[in-house]
Amino acid sequence: MTILNSLFLDQNSSVKRINNCVGEFNQKYFIQFLFYVGVASIYAITLIILGWMGDCRICHDLHQKNARIAHTIVLIVLALLFGLFVCAIGCDQMSAIFDDETAVEQVQHKGGIKEKTEKTTMQLLREVFGKGPIYCWLLPCRTTRYPLLTPPGYDV
């Protein structure tokens, strides 16, 4: 048994991509983080588009116009990179939820037959986001009380 297995009940699928592990009880908050980064990316691109629809009143010389263009290019590239990151990791997270299996479990079952889960999509989502109302799922507050768990071999 590795240290990672003893610290995390359910290793998430983002282990390879972000070089980290998201524990079972933190998956909701990680998905919320991805959602809010995606919203910020869309907001940034929207502001850039709205900014370029009007005329720049303070851009009188060539230096100011070039600075505006360079600033816009950097912002668009960053917003697109963060947006793509959110899409890739978000799809990976949702796939892990809907398959009821993490990437670590997929590797362990590779070549073998996986048992099909009897749970509905809503039940799988409620396991991650809690039993609260659906509109609270993207709010950064806890909706479920988790039991106090200690890792195996943990002595105080």
C-alpha positions in Angstrom: 0.0 0.0 0.0 1.4 3.3 -1.0 1.2 6.5 1.0 -1.1 8.0 -1.6 -3.6 5.1 -1.2 -3.6 5.5 2.6 -4.2 9.3 2.4 -7.0 9.3 -0.2 -10.1 7.2 -0.2 -10.8 7.8 -3.8 -8.1 9.0 -6.1 -9.3 11.3 -8.7 -8.7 11.1 -12.5 -6.8 14.4 -12.6 -3.6 12.8 -11.1 -1.8 12.7 -14.4 -2.8 16.0 -15.9 -2.3 18.3 -12.9 0.4 16.2 -11.2 -1.7 16.1 -8.1 -4.5 14.1 -6.5 -8.0 15.3 -5.6 -9.5 13.4 -2.6 -13.0 12.0 -2.7 -14.5 14.8 -0.4 -12.7 17.6 -2.4 -14.0 16.6 -5.8 -17.0 18.9 -5.5 -14.8 21.9 -4.7 -12.4 21.1 -7.5 -15.3 21.0 -10.0 -16.5 24.3 -8.6 -13.0 25.8 -9.1 -13.0 24.6 -12.7 -16.5 26.1 -13.2 -15.5 29.5 -11.8 -12.2 29.6 -13.8 -14.3 28.8 -17.0 -16.7 31.7 -16.1 -13.7 34.0 -15.6 -12.3 33.0 -19.0 -15.6 33.7 -20.8 -15.9 37.0 -18.9 -12.4 38.1 -20.0 -13.1 37.2 -23.7 -16.4 39.0 -23.5 -14.8 42.1 -22.1 -12.2 42.1 -24.8 -14.8 41.8 -27.6 -16.9 44.6 -26.0 -13.7 46.8 -25.7 -12.9 46.4 -29.4 -16.4 47.2 -30.5 -16.0 50.8 -29.6 -13.4 53.3 -30.6 -10.4 53.8 -28.4 -10.6 57.5 -27.3 -7.3 57.5 -25.5 -5.3 55.9 -28.3 -3.9 58.9 -30.1 -0.5 57.7 -31.2 0.9 54.5 -32.7 2.5 53.4 -29.4 -0.8 53.4 -27.5 -2.5 51.4 -30.3 0.3 48.9 -30.4 0.2 48.5 -26.7 -3.6 47.9 -26.8 -3.2 45.2 -29.5 -0.4 43.5 -27.6 -2.4 43.6 -24.3 -5.4 42.1 -26.2 -3.4 39.3 -27.7 -1.9 38.3 -24.3 -5.4 38.4 -22.6 -7.0 36.3 -25.4 -4.2 33.7 -25.3 -4.4 33.4 -21.5 -8.2 33.2 -21.5 -8.2 30.6 -24.2 -5.5 28.5 -22.4 -7.4 28.6 -19.1 -10.7 27.8 -21.0 -9.2 24.8 -22.7 -7.7 23.6 -19.4 -11.1 23.8 -17.8 -12.8 22.0 -20.6 -10.3 19.1 -20.6 -10.2 18.6 -16.9 -13.9 19.3 -16.5 -14.8 16.6 -19.1 -12.4 14.2 -17.4 -14.1 14.9 -14.0 -17.6 14.4 -15.3 -16.6 11.2 -17.1 -15.2 9.9 -13.9 -18.4 10.7 -12.1 -20.7 9.2 -14.8 -18.6 6.1 -15.1 -18.4 5.9 -11.3 -14.7 5.1 -11.7 -11.5 7.2 -11.4 -8.5 7.0 -13.7 -6.6 5.0 -11.2 -9.4 2.4 -11.1 -9.6 2.4 -14.9 -5.9 1.5 -15.1 -6.4 -1.2 -12.5 -9.3 -2.7 -14.5 -7.6 -2.3 -17.9 -8.3 -5.4 -19.9 -10.7 -6.7 -17.4 -14.5 -6.5 -17.4 -15.9 -3.7 -15.3 -19.2 -4.2 -13.5 -21.9 -1.8 -14.7 -23.2 0.5 -12.0 -26.9 0.4 -11.2 -26.9 4.0 -10.1 -28.6 6.7 -12.1 -26.8 9.8 -13.3 -28.5 11.9 -10.7 -27.5 9.5 -7.9 -23.9 9.7 -9.1 -24.0 13.5 -9.2 -25.5 13.6 -5.7 -22.7 11.5 -4.3 -20.2 14.2 -5.4 -22.3 17.4 -4.9 -24.4 16.4 -1.9 -28.1 16.0 -1.3 -28.8 19.7 -1.3 -30.8 21.4 -4.0 -29.2 21.4 -7.5 -28.9 25.1 -7.6 -26.5 25.0 -4.6 -24.1 22.6 -6.3 -22.0 25.4 -7.7 -22.0 27.4 -4.5 -18.8 27.0 -2.5 -20.4 25.8 0.6 -20.7 22.4 2.1 -24.1 20.7 1.7 -23.1 17.2 3.1 -21.6 16.2 6.4 -18.8 13.8 5.9 -17.8 11.3 8.5 -14.5 11.8 10.3 -12.1 9.4 8.7 -8.6 8.6 9.7 -6.1 6.9 7.4 -5.0 3.4 8.2 -2.0 3.3 10.5 -2.6 6.8 11.8 -1.5 7.3 15.4 -1.8 10.5 17.4 
